Protein backbone atom coordinates (compact mmCIF):
# COMPACT_ATOMS: atom_id res chain seq x y z
CA UNK A 1 0.00 0.00 0.00
CA UNK A 2 2.82 2.42 0.81
CA UNK A 3 4.53 1.65 -2.50
CA UNK A 4 1.27 2.23 -4.37
CA UNK A 5 0.77 5.50 -2.49
CA UNK A 6 4.26 6.69 -3.46
CA UNK A 7 3.54 5.78 -7.11
CA UNK A 8 0.27 7.71 -6.98
CA UNK A 9 1.90 10.73 -5.35
CA UNK A 10 4.68 10.77 -7.91
CA UNK A 11 2.18 10.63 -10.78
CA UNK A 12 0.17 13.47 -9.26
CA UNK A 13 3.34 15.58 -9.01
CA UNK A 14 4.74 14.88 -12.48
CA UNK A 15 1.92 14.02 -14.92
CA UNK A 16 -0.25 17.20 -14.75
CA UNK A 17 2.73 19.50 -15.45
CA UNK A 18 4.01 17.13 -18.13
CA UNK A 19 0.65 17.08 -19.95
CA UNK A 20 0.40 20.85 -19.75
CA UNK A 21 3.92 21.16 -21.15
CA UNK A 22 3.18 18.80 -24.04
CA UNK A 23 -0.15 20.40 -24.97
CA UNK A 24 1.14 23.98 -24.82
CA UNK A 25 4.63 23.15 -26.15
CA UNK A 26 6.02 24.50 -22.91
CA UNK A 27 4.64 25.93 -19.70
CA UNK A 28 5.57 28.34 -16.95
CA UNK A 29 6.09 27.40 -13.32
CA UNK A 30 7.34 29.70 -10.54
CA UNK A 31 10.65 28.87 -8.90
CA UNK A 32 8.96 27.95 -5.64
CA UNK A 33 6.63 25.62 -7.54
CA UNK A 34 9.63 24.04 -9.22
CA UNK A 35 11.31 23.49 -5.85
CA UNK A 36 8.13 21.97 -4.40
CA UNK A 37 7.81 19.62 -7.36
CA UNK A 38 11.47 18.61 -6.98
CA UNK A 39 10.93 17.94 -3.26
CA UNK A 40 7.90 15.68 -3.68
CA UNK A 41 9.46 13.90 -6.64
CA UNK A 42 12.70 13.27 -4.73
CA UNK A 43 10.80 12.17 -1.63
CA UNK A 44 8.75 9.60 -3.55
CA UNK A 45 11.84 8.25 -5.32
CA UNK A 46 13.76 7.91 -2.04
CA UNK A 47 10.71 6.40 -0.34
CA UNK A 48 10.39 3.75 -3.05
CA UNK A 49 14.07 2.87 -2.68
CA UNK A 50 13.74 2.36 1.09
CA UNK A 51 10.41 0.53 0.81
CA UNK A 52 11.83 -1.88 -1.77
CA UNK A 53 14.70 -2.53 0.63
CA UNK A 54 12.30 -3.30 3.46
CA UNK A 55 10.32 -5.58 1.14
CA UNK A 56 13.50 -7.46 0.18
CA UNK A 57 14.12 -8.09 3.89
CA UNK A 58 10.56 -9.41 4.14
CA UNK A 59 11.18 -11.81 1.22
CA UNK A 60 14.47 -12.90 2.76
CA UNK A 61 12.79 -13.81 6.06
CA UNK A 62 9.90 -15.57 4.30
CA UNK A 63 12.22 -17.87 2.33
CA UNK A 64 15.37 -18.17 4.43
CA UNK A 65 13.80 -18.15 7.89
CA UNK A 66 10.15 -19.18 7.49
CA UNK A 67 9.75 -20.67 10.99
CA UNK A 68 10.53 -17.35 12.68
CA UNK A 69 8.91 -15.13 10.03
CA UNK A 70 5.81 -14.30 12.08
CA UNK A 71 7.85 -13.16 15.08
CA UNK A 72 10.57 -11.33 13.14
CA UNK A 73 8.19 -9.59 10.72
CA UNK A 74 5.34 -8.68 13.05
CA UNK A 75 2.92 -5.81 12.47
CA UNK A 76 4.93 -3.65 14.84
CA UNK A 77 8.13 -4.29 12.90
CA UNK A 78 6.37 -3.46 9.61
CA UNK A 79 5.15 -0.14 11.03
CA UNK A 80 8.67 0.68 12.22
CA UNK A 81 10.17 -0.12 8.81
CA UNK A 82 7.60 2.05 7.04
CA UNK A 83 8.11 4.93 9.48
CA UNK A 84 11.87 4.67 9.10
CA UNK A 85 11.52 4.68 5.30
CA UNK A 86 9.44 7.87 5.41
CA UNK A 87 11.82 9.55 7.84
CA UNK A 88 14.92 8.74 5.79
CA UNK A 89 13.24 9.71 2.52
CA UNK A 90 12.07 13.10 3.81
CA UNK A 91 15.42 13.82 5.51
CA UNK A 92 17.58 12.97 2.49
CA UNK A 93 15.31 14.89 0.13
CA UNK A 94 15.27 17.95 2.40
CA UNK A 95 19.07 18.20 2.33
CA UNK A 96 19.19 17.80 -1.45
CA UNK A 97 16.43 20.31 -2.15
CA UNK A 98 17.87 22.90 0.25
CA UNK A 99 21.24 22.57 -1.51
CA UNK A 100 19.53 23.19 -4.87
CA UNK A 101 17.18 25.94 -3.67
CA UNK A 102 19.95 28.05 -2.09
CA UNK A 103 21.69 28.51 -5.45
CA UNK A 104 21.46 31.83 -7.25
CA UNK A 105 19.26 31.85 -10.35
CA UNK A 106 19.64 34.67 -12.87
CA UNK A 107 18.17 35.41 -16.29
CA UNK A 108 18.40 31.90 -17.73
CA UNK A 109 15.15 30.29 -16.62
CA UNK A 110 14.15 27.69 -19.22
CA UNK A 111 14.45 24.03 -18.22
CA UNK A 112 14.93 21.69 -21.16
CA UNK A 113 12.87 19.00 -19.50
CA UNK A 114 9.24 18.10 -18.78
CA UNK A 115 9.58 18.48 -15.00
CA UNK A 116 11.89 20.10 -12.45
CA UNK A 117 14.57 17.46 -12.14
CA UNK A 118 17.65 18.11 -10.00
CA UNK A 119 20.48 18.42 -12.50
CA UNK A 120 18.51 20.38 -15.16
CA UNK A 121 17.59 22.82 -12.37
CA UNK A 122 21.21 23.20 -11.24
CA UNK A 123 22.24 23.93 -14.82
CA UNK A 124 20.15 27.12 -14.65
CA UNK A 125 22.13 28.47 -11.71
CA UNK A 126 24.53 31.32 -12.42
CA UNK A 127 26.54 30.57 -9.26
CA UNK A 128 29.18 27.91 -8.67
CA UNK A 129 27.31 24.66 -8.04
CA UNK A 130 30.35 22.46 -7.46
CA UNK A 131 29.99 22.37 -3.66
CA UNK A 132 26.24 21.77 -3.95
CA UNK A 133 26.84 18.91 -6.39
CA UNK A 134 29.42 17.35 -4.07
CA UNK A 135 27.01 17.59 -1.12
CA UNK A 136 24.17 16.16 -3.17
CA UNK A 137 26.27 13.25 -4.43
CA UNK A 138 27.56 12.59 -0.90
CA UNK A 139 23.98 12.30 0.35
CA UNK A 140 22.23 10.61 -2.58
CA UNK A 141 24.80 8.03 -3.68
CA UNK A 142 24.80 6.14 -0.34
CA UNK A 143 21.01 6.55 -0.15
CA UNK A 144 20.70 4.72 -3.48
CA UNK A 145 23.66 2.33 -3.48
CA UNK A 146 23.35 1.02 0.09
CA UNK A 147 19.70 -0.09 -0.32
CA UNK A 148 20.55 -1.54 -3.74
CA UNK A 149 23.48 -3.51 -2.29
CA UNK A 150 21.28 -4.73 0.56
CA UNK A 151 18.67 -5.93 -1.96
CA UNK A 152 21.34 -7.70 -4.03
CA UNK A 153 22.70 -9.38 -0.89
CA UNK A 154 19.19 -10.47 0.13
CA UNK A 155 18.53 -12.06 -3.25
CA UNK A 156 21.89 -13.83 -3.24
CA UNK A 157 20.84 -15.45 0.04
CA UNK A 158 17.37 -16.17 -1.36
CA UNK A 159 18.80 -17.76 -4.54
CA UNK A 160 21.13 -19.91 -2.44
CA UNK A 161 18.20 -21.06 -0.31
CA UNK A 162 16.00 -21.80 -3.34
CA UNK A 163 18.73 -23.94 -4.91
CA UNK A 164 18.69 -26.12 -1.79
CA UNK A 165 14.98 -26.94 -2.29
CA UNK A 166 14.65 -30.41 -3.81
CA UNK A 167 11.14 -30.34 -5.31
CA UNK A 168 10.40 -28.22 -8.38
CA UNK A 169 7.04 -27.21 -6.89
CA UNK A 170 8.78 -25.91 -3.79
CA UNK A 171 11.21 -23.92 -5.90
CA UNK A 172 8.36 -22.49 -7.95
CA UNK A 173 6.47 -21.41 -4.83
CA UNK A 174 9.60 -19.83 -3.37
CA UNK A 175 10.35 -17.98 -6.59
CA UNK A 176 6.76 -16.74 -6.93
CA UNK A 177 7.09 -15.19 -3.46
CA UNK A 178 9.69 -12.70 -4.70
CA UNK A 179 9.14 -12.57 -8.48
CA UNK A 180 6.95 -9.44 -8.43
CA UNK A 181 9.29 -7.60 -6.11
CA UNK A 182 12.31 -8.59 -8.21
CA UNK A 183 10.62 -7.28 -11.37
CA UNK A 184 9.83 -3.92 -9.74
CA UNK A 185 13.36 -3.64 -8.33
CA UNK A 186 14.88 -4.33 -11.76
CA UNK A 187 12.77 -1.66 -13.44
CA UNK A 188 13.23 0.92 -10.69
CA UNK A 189 16.99 0.65 -10.24
CA UNK A 190 17.63 -0.05 -13.91
CA UNK A 191 16.13 3.27 -15.00
CA UNK A 192 17.53 5.12 -11.98
CA UNK A 193 21.08 3.98 -12.75
CA UNK A 194 20.60 4.69 -16.44
CA UNK A 195 19.63 8.31 -15.85
CA UNK A 196 21.78 9.30 -12.85
CA UNK A 197 24.80 6.99 -12.64
CA UNK A 198 25.69 7.16 -16.33
CA UNK A 199 27.25 10.61 -16.87
CA UNK A 200 24.73 12.99 -18.42
CA UNK A 201 27.34 14.38 -20.81
CA UNK A 202 27.42 11.04 -22.56
CA UNK A 203 23.65 11.07 -23.06
CA UNK A 204 21.64 13.02 -25.57
CA UNK A 205 18.87 15.15 -24.12
CA UNK A 206 16.29 12.97 -25.87
CA UNK A 207 17.59 9.77 -24.23
CA UNK A 208 17.66 11.52 -20.86
CA UNK A 209 14.02 12.58 -21.26
CA UNK A 210 12.95 9.11 -22.38
CA UNK A 211 14.59 7.48 -19.37
CA UNK A 212 13.01 10.10 -17.11
CA UNK A 213 9.62 9.40 -18.68
CA UNK A 214 10.13 5.70 -18.00
CA UNK A 215 10.70 5.99 -14.26
CA UNK A 216 8.37 8.94 -13.56
CA UNK A 217 5.30 7.86 -15.55
CA UNK A 218 5.60 4.33 -16.94
CA UNK A 219 7.06 2.64 -13.84
CA UNK A 220 4.37 3.95 -11.39
CA UNK A 221 1.76 2.78 -13.90
CA UNK A 222 3.03 -0.78 -14.32
CA UNK A 223 4.00 -1.43 -10.68
CA UNK A 224 0.39 -2.13 -9.59
CA UNK A 225 -0.07 -4.36 -12.65
CA UNK A 226 3.01 -6.42 -11.73
CA UNK A 227 1.84 -6.98 -8.16
CA UNK A 228 -1.74 -7.68 -9.24
CA UNK A 229 -0.51 -10.65 -11.30
CA UNK A 230 -0.12 -12.53 -8.00
CA UNK A 231 -3.83 -12.13 -7.32
CA UNK A 232 -5.83 -15.32 -7.91
CA UNK A 233 -8.72 -13.34 -9.39
CA UNK A 234 -6.39 -11.62 -11.84
CA UNK A 235 -4.81 -14.94 -12.85
CA UNK A 236 -8.24 -16.50 -13.43
CA UNK A 237 -9.37 -13.52 -15.50
CA UNK A 238 -6.25 -13.70 -17.70
CA UNK A 239 -6.67 -17.47 -18.05
CA UNK A 240 -10.30 -17.05 -19.11
CA UNK A 241 -9.34 -14.45 -21.69
CA UNK A 242 -6.60 -16.66 -23.13
CA UNK A 243 -8.77 -19.78 -23.22
CA UNK A 244 -12.03 -18.21 -24.31
CA UNK A 245 -10.73 -15.29 -26.35
CA UNK A 246 -11.77 -11.66 -26.07
CA UNK A 247 -15.51 -11.02 -25.66
CA UNK A 248 -15.83 -9.38 -29.09
CA UNK A 249 -13.73 -11.92 -31.06
Number of C-alpha atoms within 10 A of each C-alpha: 7 12 19 15 13 21 24 15 16 22 20 15 20 20 16 11 19 19 14 14 16 11 10 9 8 16 14 13 13 9 14 10 12 17 20 16 21 23 23 21 25 22 25 24 22 24 26 23 24 25 23 22 23 20 17 24 17 17 23 24 19 20 20 18 13 13 11 11 16 12 11 16 16 11 11 10 12 15 12 12 18 16 13 16 21 19 13 17 22 18 13 18 24 16 16 22 19 14 17 21 20 10 17 13 16 10 8 10 14 14 16 15 17 19 25 23 19 19 12 14 23 23 16 18 19 13 12 11 16 10 10 18 17 11 14 20 13 12 15 16 12 12 17 17 14 14 18 18 13 15 22 16 15 20 18 13 14 21 17 12 16 19 11 9 13 9 9 11 10 12 17 13 13 20 17 13 16 19 17 19 17 18 13 19 21 12 16 21 16 13 20 18 14 16 19 14 10 11 10 14 7 8 13 9 13 10 13 17 16 13 19 21 18 17 20 22 18 14 17 22 16 14 20 16 12 15 15 14 14 14 11 10 11 13 13 12 12 14 12 12 12 10 9 10 11 9 6 4 5
